[in-house]
Every structure is written in C-alpha cells, then in structure tokens.
Amino acid sequence: METDPLIDEIRQIRHKISAEFNHDTNKMYAYYKQVEEKLRTSGQYTILDTDNRPFSVSQRQEIDK
C-alpha cells in the first residue's frame, strides 16, 4: 500500500509534539487549551464553540445544499 507523503509528514509532526509532552495526553490537552485561550483573546481568530453533538439529518441536509 502506497503512503501519502503529506500524511506521513503530519504524523511525524504530531508525534514530535506528543513527545514534547512525554506522550501525556492530559498535558497536551492543557497546553492546547492555553493556546486556544491566547488565540481567543488576541482577537485575530474566531474560535467556533461546539456542543459536540452529532449533526441531525436536517442539519446535514442544510450543509450539503
């Protein structure tokens, strides 16, 4: 099976970031929440808040239009 070089690069970067936190997902989560807060308060970016619910059929149909 042939691999995609872009996907390989993304995986390498993700692994490198994970290694910086000793592969501790709690530490990574805390770091990304700090980054998110900095981006929110900078005013340069719009962060969309989601409620993590799956789309209903009617919502998905509206998106596909």
mmCIF file as Biopython writes it, N, C-alpha, C and O atoms, coordinates in Angstrom:
data_model
#
loop_
_atom_site.group_PDB
_atom_site.id
_atom_site.type_symbol
_atom_site.label_atom_id
_atom_site.label_alt_id
_atom_site.label_comp_id
_atom_site.label_asym_id
_atom_site.label_entity_id
_atom_site.label_seq_id
_atom_site.pdbx_PDB_ins_code
_atom_site.Cartn_x
_atom_site.Cartn_y
_atom_site.Cartn_z
_atom_site.occupancy
_atom_site.B_iso_or_equiv
_atom_site.auth_seq_id
_atom_site.auth_asym_id
_atom_site.pdbx_PDB_model_num
ATOM 1   N N  . MET A ? 1  ? 0.841   -1.183 0.000  1.0 0.0 1  A 1 
ATOM 2   C CA . MET A ? 1  ? 0.000   0.000  0.000  1.0 0.0 1  A 1 
ATOM 3   C C  . MET A ? 1  ? 0.885   1.245  0.000  1.0 0.0 1  A 1 
ATOM 4   O O  . MET A ? 1  ? 1.806   1.369  0.808  1.0 0.0 1  A 1 
ATOM 5   N N  . GLU A ? 2  ? 0.597   2.142  -0.900 1.0 0.0 2  A 1 
ATOM 6   C CA . GLU A ? 2  ? 1.378   3.371  -1.026 1.0 0.0 2  A 1 
ATOM 7   C C  . GLU A ? 2  ? 0.947   4.380  0.034  1.0 0.0 2  A 1 
ATOM 8   O O  . GLU A ? 2  ? -0.244  4.534  0.303  1.0 0.0 2  A 1 
ATOM 9   N N  . THR A ? 3  ? 1.908   5.059  0.626  1.0 0.0 3  A 1 
ATOM 10  C CA . THR A ? 3  ? 1.581   6.063  1.634  1.0 0.0 3  A 1 
ATOM 11  C C  . THR A ? 3  ? 1.634   7.445  1.017  1.0 0.0 3  A 1 
ATOM 12  O O  . THR A ? 3  ? 2.321   7.672  0.021  1.0 0.0 3  A 1 
ATOM 13  N N  . ASP A ? 4  ? 0.905   8.359  1.618  1.0 0.0 4  A 1 
ATOM 14  C CA . ASP A ? 4  ? 0.853   9.744  1.172  1.0 0.0 4  A 1 
ATOM 15  C C  . ASP A ? 4  ? 1.921   10.532 1.926  1.0 0.0 4  A 1 
ATOM 16  O O  . ASP A ? 4  ? 1.899   10.551 3.157  1.0 0.0 4  A 1 
ATOM 17  N N  . PRO A ? 5  ? 2.854   11.183 1.231  1.0 0.0 5  A 1 
ATOM 18  C CA . PRO A ? 5  ? 3.921   11.925 1.906  1.0 0.0 5  A 1 
ATOM 19  C C  . PRO A ? 5  ? 3.393   13.014 2.842  1.0 0.0 5  A 1 
ATOM 20  O O  . PRO A ? 5  ? 3.988   13.268 3.890  1.0 0.0 5  A 1 
ATOM 21  N N  . LEU A ? 6  ? 2.300   13.650 2.482  1.0 0.0 6  A 1 
ATOM 22  C CA . LEU A ? 6  ? 1.726   14.690 3.331  1.0 0.0 6  A 1 
ATOM 23  C C  . LEU A ? 6  ? 1.207   14.092 4.644  1.0 0.0 6  A 1 
ATOM 24  O O  . LEU A ? 6  ? 1.424   14.654 5.717  1.0 0.0 6  A 1 
ATOM 25  N N  . ILE A ? 7  ? 0.528   12.962 4.549  1.0 0.0 7  A 1 
ATOM 26  C CA . ILE A ? 7  ? 0.028   12.286 5.751  1.0 0.0 7  A 1 
ATOM 27  C C  . ILE A ? 7  ? 1.202   11.839 6.621  1.0 0.0 7  A 1 
ATOM 28  O O  . ILE A ? 7  ? 1.148   11.956 7.845  1.0 0.0 7  A 1 
ATOM 29  N N  . ASP A ? 8  ? 2.255   11.331 5.997  1.0 0.0 8  A 1 
ATOM 30  C CA . ASP A ? 8  ? 3.442   10.936 6.759  1.0 0.0 8  A 1 
ATOM 31  C C  . ASP A ? 8  ? 4.046   12.127 7.497  1.0 0.0 8  A 1 
ATOM 32  O O  . ASP A ? 8  ? 4.441   12.006 8.657  1.0 0.0 8  A 1 
ATOM 33  N N  . GLU A ? 9  ? 4.119   13.268 6.833  1.0 0.0 9  A 1 
ATOM 34  C CA . GLU A ? 9  ? 4.670   14.470 7.466  1.0 0.0 9  A 1 
ATOM 35  C C  . GLU A ? 9  ? 3.815   14.912 8.648  1.0 0.0 9  A 1 
ATOM 36  O O  . GLU A ? 9  ? 4.338   15.263 9.705  1.0 0.0 9  A 1 
ATOM 37  N N  . ILE A ? 10 ? 2.503   14.893 8.464  1.0 0.0 10 A 1 
ATOM 38  C CA . ILE A ? 10 ? 1.587   15.273 9.544  1.0 0.0 10 A 1 
ATOM 39  C C  . ILE A ? 10 ? 1.770   14.338 10.740 1.0 0.0 10 A 1 
ATOM 40  O O  . ILE A ? 10 ? 1.805   14.794 11.883 1.0 0.0 10 A 1 
ATOM 41  N N  . ARG A ? 11 ? 1.885   13.053 10.487 1.0 0.0 11 A 1 
ATOM 42  C CA . ARG A ? 11 ? 2.083   12.083 11.569 1.0 0.0 11 A 1 
ATOM 43  C C  . ARG A ? 11 ? 3.403   12.319 12.299 1.0 0.0 11 A 1 
ATOM 44  O O  . ARG A ? 11 ? 3.464   12.198 13.523 1.0 0.0 11 A 1 
ATOM 45  N N  . GLN A ? 12 ? 4.453   12.653 11.559 1.0 0.0 12 A 1 
ATOM 46  C CA . GLN A ? 12 ? 5.744   12.944 12.184 1.0 0.0 12 A 1 
ATOM 47  C C  . GLN A ? 12 ? 5.648   14.174 13.080 1.0 0.0 12 A 1 
ATOM 48  O O  . GLN A ? 12 ? 6.182   14.177 14.189 1.0 0.0 12 A 1 
ATOM 49  N N  . ILE A ? 13 ? 4.978   15.206 12.612 1.0 0.0 13 A 1 
ATOM 50  C CA . ILE A ? 13 ? 4.819   16.429 13.395 1.0 0.0 13 A 1 
ATOM 51  C C  . ILE A ? 13 ? 3.999   16.144 14.647 1.0 0.0 13 A 1 
ATOM 52  O O  . ILE A ? 13 ? 4.358   16.585 15.739 1.0 0.0 13 A 1 
ATOM 53  N N  . ARG A ? 14 ? 2.901   15.411 14.495 1.0 0.0 14 A 1 
ATOM 54  C CA . ARG A ? 14 ? 2.073   15.063 15.653 1.0 0.0 14 A 1 
ATOM 55  C C  . ARG A ? 14 ? 2.862   14.258 16.667 1.0 0.0 14 A 1 
ATOM 56  O O  . ARG A ? 14 ? 2.725   14.477 17.871 1.0 0.0 14 A 1 
ATOM 57  N N  . HIS A ? 15 ? 3.685   13.332 16.201 1.0 0.0 15 A 1 
ATOM 58  C CA . HIS A ? 15 ? 4.484   12.529 17.114 1.0 0.0 15 A 1 
ATOM 59  C C  . HIS A ? 15 ? 5.518   13.394 17.833 1.0 0.0 15 A 1 
ATOM 60  O O  . HIS A ? 15 ? 5.762   13.212 19.025 1.0 0.0 15 A 1 
ATOM 61  N N  . LYS A ? 16 ? 6.126   14.335 17.107 1.0 0.0 16 A 1 
ATOM 62  C CA . LYS A ? 16 ? 7.115   15.226 17.710 1.0 0.0 16 A 1 
ATOM 63  C C  . LYS A ? 16 ? 6.473   16.085 18.795 1.0 0.0 16 A 1 
ATOM 64  O O  . LYS A ? 16 ? 7.053   16.266 19.865 1.0 0.0 16 A 1 
ATOM 65  N N  . ILE A ? 17 ? 5.280   16.614 18.526 1.0 0.0 17 A 1 
ATOM 66  C CA . ILE A ? 17 ? 4.564   17.413 19.526 1.0 0.0 17 A 1 
ATOM 67  C C  . ILE A ? 17 ? 4.218   16.545 20.730 1.0 0.0 17 A 1 
ATOM 68  O O  . ILE A ? 17 ? 4.395   16.969 21.872 1.0 0.0 17 A 1 
ATOM 69  N N  . SER A ? 18 ? 3.734   15.353 20.487 1.0 0.0 18 A 1 
ATOM 70  C CA . SER A ? 18 ? 3.378   14.436 21.569 1.0 0.0 18 A 1 
ATOM 71  C C  . SER A ? 18 ? 4.604   14.117 22.430 1.0 0.0 18 A 1 
ATOM 72  O O  . SER A ? 18 ? 4.503   14.042 23.655 1.0 0.0 18 A 1 
ATOM 73  N N  . ALA A ? 19 ? 5.746   13.933 21.796 1.0 0.0 19 A 1 
ATOM 74  C CA . ALA A ? 19 ? 6.977   13.614 22.526 1.0 0.0 19 A 1 
ATOM 75  C C  . ALA A ? 19 ? 7.391   14.759 23.449 1.0 0.0 19 A 1 
ATOM 76  O O  . ALA A ? 19 ? 7.967   14.525 24.512 1.0 0.0 19 A 1 
ATOM 77  N N  . GLU A ? 20 ? 7.098   15.997 23.044 1.0 0.0 20 A 1 
ATOM 78  C CA . GLU A ? 20 ? 7.427   17.149 23.887 1.0 0.0 20 A 1 
ATOM 79  C C  . GLU A ? 20 ? 6.705   17.084 25.237 1.0 0.0 20 A 1 
ATOM 80  O O  . GLU A ? 20 ? 7.163   17.666 26.220 1.0 0.0 20 A 1 
ATOM 81  N N  . PHE A ? 21 ? 5.585   16.379 25.276 1.0 0.0 21 A 1 
ATOM 82  C CA . PHE A ? 21 ? 4.792   16.242 26.497 1.0 0.0 21 A 1 
ATOM 83  C C  . PHE A ? 21 ? 4.886   14.826 27.065 1.0 0.0 21 A 1 
ATOM 84  O O  . PHE A ? 21 ? 4.031   14.395 27.839 1.0 0.0 21 A 1 
ATOM 85  N N  . ASN A ? 22 ? 5.943   14.112 26.666 1.0 0.0 22 A 1 
ATOM 86  C CA . ASN A ? 22 ? 6.137   12.720 27.093 1.0 0.0 22 A 1 
ATOM 87  C C  . ASN A ? 22 ? 4.903   11.865 26.809 1.0 0.0 22 A 1 
ATOM 88  O O  . ASN A ? 22 ? 4.575   10.952 27.567 1.0 0.0 22 A 1 
ATOM 89  N N  . HIS A ? 23 ? 4.236   12.175 25.718 1.0 0.0 23 A 1 
ATOM 90  C CA . HIS A ? 23 ? 3.050   11.441 25.259 1.0 0.0 23 A 1 
ATOM 91  C C  . HIS A ? 23 ? 1.937   11.415 26.308 1.0 0.0 23 A 1 
ATOM 92  O O  . HIS A ? 23 ? 1.125   10.491 26.345 1.0 0.0 23 A 1 
ATOM 93  N N  . ASP A ? 24 ? 1.913   12.434 27.152 1.0 0.0 24 A 1 
ATOM 94  C CA . ASP A ? 24 ? 0.888   12.570 28.192 1.0 0.0 24 A 1 
ATOM 95  C C  . ASP A ? 24 ? -0.264  13.403 27.623 1.0 0.0 24 A 1 
ATOM 96  O O  . ASP A ? 24 ? -0.132  14.614 27.448 1.0 0.0 24 A 1 
ATOM 97  N N  . THR A ? 25 ? -1.382  12.755 27.341 1.0 0.0 25 A 1 
ATOM 98  C CA . THR A ? 25 ? -2.500  13.446 26.707 1.0 0.0 25 A 1 
ATOM 99  C C  . THR A ? 25 ? -3.082  14.546 27.583 1.0 0.0 25 A 1 
ATOM 100 O O  . THR A ? 25 ? -3.578  15.545 27.063 1.0 0.0 25 A 1 
ATOM 101 N N  . ASN A ? 26 ? -3.033  14.384 28.895 1.0 0.0 26 A 1 
ATOM 102 C CA . ASN A ? 26 ? -3.544  15.430 29.776 1.0 0.0 26 A 1 
ATOM 103 C C  . ASN A ? 26 ? -2.707  16.701 29.675 1.0 0.0 26 A 1 
ATOM 104 O O  . ASN A ? 26 ? -3.247  17.808 29.659 1.0 0.0 26 A 1 
ATOM 105 N N  . LYS A ? 27 ? -1.383  16.539 29.607 1.0 0.0 27 A 1 
ATOM 106 C CA . LYS A ? 27 ? -0.500  17.694 29.452 1.0 0.0 27 A 1 
ATOM 107 C C  . LYS A ? 27 ? -0.709  18.362 28.097 1.0 0.0 27 A 1 
ATOM 108 O O  . LYS A ? 27 ? -0.717  19.589 27.996 1.0 0.0 27 A 1 
ATOM 109 N N  . MET A ? 28 ? -0.875  17.552 27.062 1.0 0.0 28 A 1 
ATOM 110 C CA . MET A ? 28 ? -1.101  18.099 25.723 1.0 0.0 28 A 1 
ATOM 111 C C  . MET A ? 28 ? -2.416  18.870 25.687 1.0 0.0 28 A 1 
ATOM 112 O O  . MET A ? 28 ? -2.485  19.963 25.124 1.0 0.0 28 A 1 
ATOM 113 N N  . TYR A ? 29 ? -3.448  18.306 26.282 1.0 0.0 29 A 1 
ATOM 114 C CA . TYR A ? 29 ? -4.752  18.964 26.313 1.0 0.0 29 A 1 
ATOM 115 C C  . TYR A ? 29 ? -4.650  20.311 27.027 1.0 0.0 29 A 1 
ATOM 116 O O  . TYR A ? 29 ? -5.175  21.313 26.540 1.0 0.0 29 A 1 
ATOM 117 N N  . ALA A ? 30 ? -3.982  20.340 28.168 1.0 0.0 30 A 1 
ATOM 118 C CA . ALA A ? 30 ? -3.832  21.587 28.927 1.0 0.0 30 A 1 
ATOM 119 C C  . ALA A ? 30 ? -3.074  22.625 28.101 1.0 0.0 30 A 1 
ATOM 120 O O  . ALA A ? 30 ? -3.426  23.805 28.108 1.0 0.0 30 A 1 
ATOM 121 N N  . TYR A ? 31 ? -2.041  22.188 27.397 1.0 0.0 31 A 1 
ATOM 122 C CA . TYR A ? 31 ? -1.274  23.101 26.555 1.0 0.0 31 A 1 
ATOM 123 C C  . TYR A ? 31 ? -2.150  23.678 25.439 1.0 0.0 31 A 1 
ATOM 124 O O  . TYR A ? 31 ? -2.143  24.886 25.204 1.0 0.0 31 A 1 
ATOM 125 N N  . TYR A ? 32 ? -2.902  22.816 24.755 1.0 0.0 32 A 1 
ATOM 126 C CA . TYR A ? 32 ? -3.740  23.289 23.649 1.0 0.0 32 A 1 
ATOM 127 C C  . TYR A ? 32 ? -4.866  24.200 24.137 1.0 0.0 32 A 1 
ATOM 128 O O  . TYR A ? 32 ? -5.277  25.111 23.418 1.0 0.0 32 A 1 
ATOM 129 N N  . LYS A ? 33 ? -5.364  23.966 25.337 1.0 0.0 33 A 1 
ATOM 130 C CA . LYS A ? 33 ? -6.376  24.875 25.903 1.0 0.0 33 A 1 
ATOM 131 C C  . LYS A ? 33 ? -5.758  26.250 26.164 1.0 0.0 33 A 1 
ATOM 132 O O  . LYS A ? 33 ? -6.418  27.268 25.956 1.0 0.0 33 A 1 
ATOM 133 N N  . GLN A ? 34 ? -4.500  26.295 26.616 1.0 0.0 34 A 1 
ATOM 134 C CA . GLN A ? 34 ? -3.816  27.571 26.814 1.0 0.0 34 A 1 
ATOM 135 C C  . GLN A ? 34 ? -3.630  28.297 25.490 1.0 0.0 34 A 1 
ATOM 136 O O  . GLN A ? 34 ? -3.847  29.505 25.396 1.0 0.0 34 A 1 
ATOM 137 N N  . VAL A ? 35 ? -3.229  27.551 24.474 1.0 0.0 35 A 1 
ATOM 138 C CA . VAL A ? 35 ? -3.058  28.136 23.145 1.0 0.0 35 A 1 
ATOM 139 C C  . VAL A ? 35 ? -4.392  28.673 22.646 1.0 0.0 35 A 1 
ATOM 140 O O  . VAL A ? 35 ? -4.457  29.780 22.112 1.0 0.0 35 A 1 
ATOM 141 N N  . GLU A ? 36 ? -5.450  27.899 22.817 1.0 0.0 36 A 1 
ATOM 142 C CA . GLU A ? 36 ? -6.781  28.328 22.392 1.0 0.0 36 A 1 
ATOM 143 C C  . GLU A ? 36 ? -7.167  29.635 23.079 1.0 0.0 36 A 1 
ATOM 144 O O  . GLU A ? 36 ? -7.683  30.544 22.429 1.0 0.0 36 A 1 
ATOM 145 N N  . GLU A ? 37 ? -6.927  29.738 24.371 1.0 0.0 37 A 1 
ATOM 146 C CA . GLU A ? 37 ? -7.295  30.943 25.111 1.0 0.0 37 A 1 
ATOM 147 C C  . GLU A ? 37 ? -6.507  32.152 24.604 1.0 0.0 37 A 1 
ATOM 148 O O  . GLU A ? 37 ? -7.062  33.244 24.476 1.0 0.0 37 A 1 
ATOM 149 N N  . LYS A ? 38 ? -5.229  31.963 24.320 1.0 0.0 38 A 1 
ATOM 150 C CA . LYS A ? 38 ? -4.413  33.059 23.776 1.0 0.0 38 A 1 
ATOM 151 C C  . LYS A ? 38 ? -4.961  33.507 22.418 1.0 0.0 38 A 1 
ATOM 152 O O  . LYS A ? 38 ? -5.035  34.703 22.138 1.0 0.0 38 A 1 
ATOM 153 N N  . LEU A ? 39 ? -5.341  32.546 21.585 1.0 0.0 39 A 1 
ATOM 154 C CA . LEU A ? 39 ? -5.884  32.884 20.270 1.0 0.0 39 A 1 
ATOM 155 C C  . LEU A ? 39 ? -7.225  33.605 20.405 1.0 0.0 39 A 1 
ATOM 156 O O  . LEU A ? 39 ? -7.499  34.556 19.673 1.0 0.0 39 A 1 
ATOM 157 N N  . ARG A ? 40 ? -8.054  33.151 21.337 1.0 0.0 40 A 1 
ATOM 158 C CA . ARG A ? 40 ? -9.349  33.809 21.574 1.0 0.0 40 A 1 
ATOM 159 C C  . ARG A ? 40 ? -9.164  35.265 21.976 1.0 0.0 40 A 1 
ATOM 160 O O  . ARG A ? 40 ? -9.811  36.160 21.433 1.0 0.0 40 A 1 
ATOM 161 N N  . THR A ? 41 ? -8.268  35.490 22.940 1.0 0.0 41 A 1 
ATOM 162 C CA . THR A ? 41 ? -8.104  36.840 23.473 1.0 0.0 41 A 1 
ATOM 163 C C  . THR A ? 41 ? -7.332  37.750 22.532 1.0 0.0 41 A 1 
ATOM 164 O O  . THR A ? 41 ? -7.366  38.970 22.697 1.0 0.0 41 A 1 
ATOM 165 N N  . SER A ? 42 ? -6.637  37.189 21.549 1.0 0.0 42 A 1 
ATOM 166 C CA . SER A ? 42 ? -5.876  38.015 20.604 1.0 0.0 42 A 1 
ATOM 167 C C  . SER A ? 42 ? -6.803  38.808 19.689 1.0 0.0 42 A 1 
ATOM 168 O O  . SER A ? 42 ? -6.436  39.875 19.196 1.0 0.0 42 A 1 
ATOM 169 N N  . GLY A ? 43 ? -8.010  38.279 19.464 1.0 0.0 43 A 1 
ATOM 170 C CA . GLY A ? 43 ? -8.938  38.945 18.557 1.0 0.0 43 A 1 
ATOM 171 C C  . GLY A ? 43 ? -8.628  38.723 17.086 1.0 0.0 43 A 1 
ATOM 172 O O  . GLY A ? 43 ? -9.349  39.225 16.224 1.0 0.0 43 A 1 
ATOM 173 N N  . GLN A ? 44 ? -7.578  37.986 16.784 1.0 0.0 44 A 1 
ATOM 174 C CA . GLN A ? 44 ? -7.195  37.741 15.392 1.0 0.0 44 A 1 
ATOM 175 C C  . GLN A ? 44 ? -7.916  36.533 14.786 1.0 0.0 44 A 1 
ATOM 176 O O  . GLN A ? 44 ? -7.955  36.364 13.567 1.0 0.0 44 A 1 
ATOM 177 N N  . TYR A ? 45 ? -8.479  35.705 15.651 1.0 0.0 45 A 1 
ATOM 178 C CA . TYR A ? 45 ? -9.077  34.460 15.185 1.0 0.0 45 A 1 
ATOM 179 C C  . TYR A ? 45 ? -10.480 34.315 15.750 1.0 0.0 45 A 1 
ATOM 180 O O  . TYR A ? 45 ? -10.798 34.855 16.809 1.0 0.0 45 A 1 
ATOM 181 N N  . THR A ? 46 ? -11.304 33.584 15.033 1.0 0.0 46 A 1 
ATOM 182 C CA . THR A ? 46 ? -12.630 33.236 15.521 1.0 0.0 46 A 1 
ATOM 183 C C  . THR A ? 46 ? -12.604 31.760 15.895 1.0 0.0 46 A 1 
ATOM 184 O O  . THR A ? 46 ? -12.303 30.903 15.064 1.0 0.0 46 A 1 
ATOM 185 N N  . ILE A ? 47 ? -12.916 31.478 17.131 1.0 0.0 47 A 1 
ATOM 186 C CA . ILE A ? 47 ? -12.972 30.098 17.607 1.0 0.0 47 A 1 
ATOM 187 C C  . ILE A ? 47 ? -14.438 29.715 17.700 1.0 0.0 47 A 1 
ATOM 188 O O  . ILE A ? 47 ? -15.206 30.343 18.429 1.0 0.0 47 A 1 
ATOM 189 N N  . LEU A ? 48 ? -14.823 28.692 16.965 1.0 0.0 48 A 1 
ATOM 190 C CA . LEU A ? 48 ? -16.199 28.243 16.993 1.0 0.0 48 A 1 
ATOM 191 C C  . LEU A ? 48 ? -16.396 27.285 18.160 1.0 0.0 48 A 1 
ATOM 192 O O  . LEU A ? 48 ? -15.681 26.291 18.285 1.0 0.0 48 A 1 
ATOM 193 N N  . ASP A ? 49 ? -17.356 27.584 19.002 1.0 0.0 49 A 1 
ATOM 194 C CA . ASP A ? 49 ? -17.671 26.693 20.106 1.0 0.0 49 A 1 
ATOM 195 C C  . ASP A ? 49 ? -18.683 25.666 19.620 1.0 0.0 49 A 1 
ATOM 196 O O  . ASP A ? 49 ? -19.642 26.006 18.928 1.0 0.0 49 A 1 
ATOM 197 N N  . THR A ? 50 ? -18.464 24.415 19.985 1.0 0.0 50 A 1 
ATOM 198 C CA . THR A ? 50 ? -19.390 23.352 19.600 1.0 0.0 50 A 1 
ATOM 199 C C  . THR A ? 50 ? -19.869 22.638 20.847 1.0 0.0 50 A 1 
ATOM 200 O O  . THR A ? 50 ? -19.216 22.657 21.890 1.0 0.0 50 A 1 
ATOM 201 N N  . ASP A ? 51 ? -20.996 22.023 20.716 1.0 0.0 51 A 1 
ATOM 202 C CA . ASP A ? 51 ? -21.538 21.273 21.850 1.0 0.0 51 A 1 
ATOM 203 C C  . ASP A ? 51 ? -21.255 19.776 21.706 1.0 0.0 51 A 1 
ATOM 204 O O  . ASP A ? 51 ? -21.749 18.970 22.494 1.0 0.0 51 A 1 
ATOM 205 N N  . ASN A ? 52 ? -20.463 19.410 20.702 1.0 0.0 52 A 1 
ATOM 206 C CA . ASN A ? 52 ? -20.030 18.032 20.480 1.0 0.0 52 A 1 
ATOM 207 C C  . ASN A ? 52 ? -21.177 17.056 20.239 1.0 0.0 52 A 1 
ATOM 208 O O  . ASN A ? 52 ? -21.020 15.851 20.437 1.0 0.0 52 A 1 
ATOM 209 N N  . ARG A ? 53 ? -22.323 17.568 19.816 1.0 0.0 53 A 1 
ATOM 210 C CA . ARG A ? 53 ? -23.420 16.668 19.457 1.0 0.0 53 A 1 
ATOM 211 C C  . ARG A ? 53 ? -23.319 16.350 17.972 1.0 0.0 53 A 1 
ATOM 212 O O  . ARG A ? 53 ? -22.906 17.203 17.186 1.0 0.0 53 A 1 
ATOM 213 N N  . PRO A ? 54 ? -23.689 15.143 17.577 1.0 0.0 54 A 1 
ATOM 214 C CA . PRO A ? 54 ? -23.660 14.823 16.150 1.0 0.0 54 A 1 
ATOM 215 C C  . PRO A ? 54 ? -24.734 15.617 15.407 1.0 0.0 54 A 1 
ATOM 216 O O  . PRO A ? 54 ? -25.735 16.035 15.989 1.0 0.0 54 A 1 
ATOM 217 N N  . PHE A ? 55 ? -24.507 15.812 14.125 1.0 0.0 55 A 1 
ATOM 218 C CA . PHE A ? 55 ? -25.483 16.505 13.296 1.0 0.0 55 A 1 
ATOM 219 C C  . PHE A ? 55 ? -26.766 15.684 13.206 1.0 0.0 55 A 1 
ATOM 220 O O  . PHE A ? 55 ? -26.729 14.455 13.148 1.0 0.0 55 A 1 
ATOM 221 N N  . SER A ? 56 ? -27.874 16.367 13.195 1.0 0.0 56 A 1 
ATOM 222 C CA . SER A ? 56 ? -29.125 15.676 12.897 1.0 0.0 56 A 1 
ATOM 223 C C  . SER A ? 56 ? -29.250 15.607 11.378 1.0 0.0 56 A 1 
ATOM 224 O O  . SER A ? 56 ? -28.518 16.287 10.659 1.0 0.0 56 A 1 
ATOM 225 N N  . VAL A ? 57 ? -30.169 14.793 10.895 1.0 0.0 57 A 1 
ATOM 226 C CA . VAL A ? 57 ? -30.353 14.645 9.451  1.0 0.0 57 A 1 
ATOM 227 C C  . VAL A ? 57 ? -30.692 15.982 8.817  1.0 0.0 57 A 1 
ATOM 228 O O  . VAL A ? 57 ? -30.168 16.300 7.750  1.0 0.0 57 A 1 
ATOM 229 N N  . SER A ? 58 ? -31.553 16.771 9.441  1.0 0.0 58 A 1 
ATOM 230 C CA . SER A ? 58 ? -31.945 18.045 8.840  1.0 0.0 58 A 1 
ATOM 231 C C  . SER A ? 58 ? -30.772 19.011 8.785  1.0 0.0 58 A 1 
ATOM 232 O O  . SER A ? 58 ? -30.645 19.763 7.818  1.0 0.0 58 A 1 
ATOM 233 N N  . GLN A ? 59 ? -29.913 19.010 9.796  1.0 0.0 59 A 1 
ATOM 234 C CA . GLN A ? 59 ? -28.729 19.877 9.772  1.0 0.0 59 A 1 
ATOM 235 C C  . GLN A ? 59 ? -27.789 19.449 8.650  1.0 0.0 59 A 1 
ATOM 236 O O  . GLN A ? 59 ? -27.269 20.295 7.923  1.0 0.0 59 A 1 
ATOM 237 N N  . ARG A ? 60 ? -27.568 18.153 8.505  1.0 0.0 60 A 1 
ATOM 238 C CA . ARG A ? 60 ? -26.662 17.678 7.464  1.0 0.0 60 A 1 
ATOM 239 C C  . ARG A ? 60 ? -27.199 18.039 6.091  1.0 0.0 60 A 1 
ATOM 240 O O  . ARG A ? 60 ? -26.417 18.397 5.211  1.0 0.0 60 A 1 
ATOM 241 N N  . GLN A ? 61 ? -28.491 17.959 5.878  1.0 0.0 61 A 1 
ATOM 242 C CA . GLN A ? 61 ? -29.051 18.307 4.579  1.0 0.0 61 A 1 
ATOM 243 C C  . GLN A ? 61 ? -28.835 19.786 4.291  1.0 0.0 61 A 1 
ATOM 244 O O  . GLN A ? 61 ? -28.573 20.150 3.145  1.0 0.0 61 A 1 
ATOM 245 N N  . GLU A ? 62 ? -28.937 20.637 5.289  1.0 0.0 62 A 1 
ATOM 246 C CA . GLU A ? 62 ? -28.709 22.060 5.083  1.0 0.0 62 A 1 
ATOM 247 C C  . GLU A ? 62 ? -27.257 22.326 4.711  1.0 0.0 62 A 1 
ATOM 248 O O  . GLU A ? 62 ? -26.980 23.207 3.897  1.0 0.0 62 A 1 
ATOM 249 N N  . ILE A ? 63 ? -26.338 21.587 5.290  1.0 0.0 63 A 1 
ATOM 250 C CA . ILE A ? 63 ? -24.927 21.776 4.995  1.0 0.0 63 A 1 
ATOM 251 C C  . ILE A ? 63 ? -24.602 21.332 3.576  1.0 0.0 63 A 1 
ATOM 252 O O  . ILE A ? 63 ? -23.799 21.964 2.892  1.0 0.0 63 A 1 
ATOM 253 N N  . ASP A ? 64 ? -25.226 20.245 3.135  1.0 0.0 64 A 1 
ATOM 254 C CA . ASP A ? 64 ? -24.963 19.700 1.811  1.0 0.0 64 A 1 
ATOM 255 C C  . ASP A ? 64 ? -25.536 20.555 0.685  1.0 0.0 64 A 1 
ATOM 256 O O  . ASP A ? 64 ? -25.159 20.370 -0.472 1.0 0.0 64 A 1 
ATOM 257 N N  . LYS A ? 65 ? -26.433 21.481 0.994  1.0 0.0 65 A 1 
ATOM 258 C CA . LYS A ? 65 ? -27.067 22.282 -0.062 1.0 0.0 65 A 1 
ATOM 259 C C  . LYS A ? 65 ? -26.118 23.269 -0.679 1.0 0.0 65 A 1 
ATOM 260 O O  . LYS A ? 65 ? -26.502 24.015 -1.580 1.0 0.0 65 A 1 
#
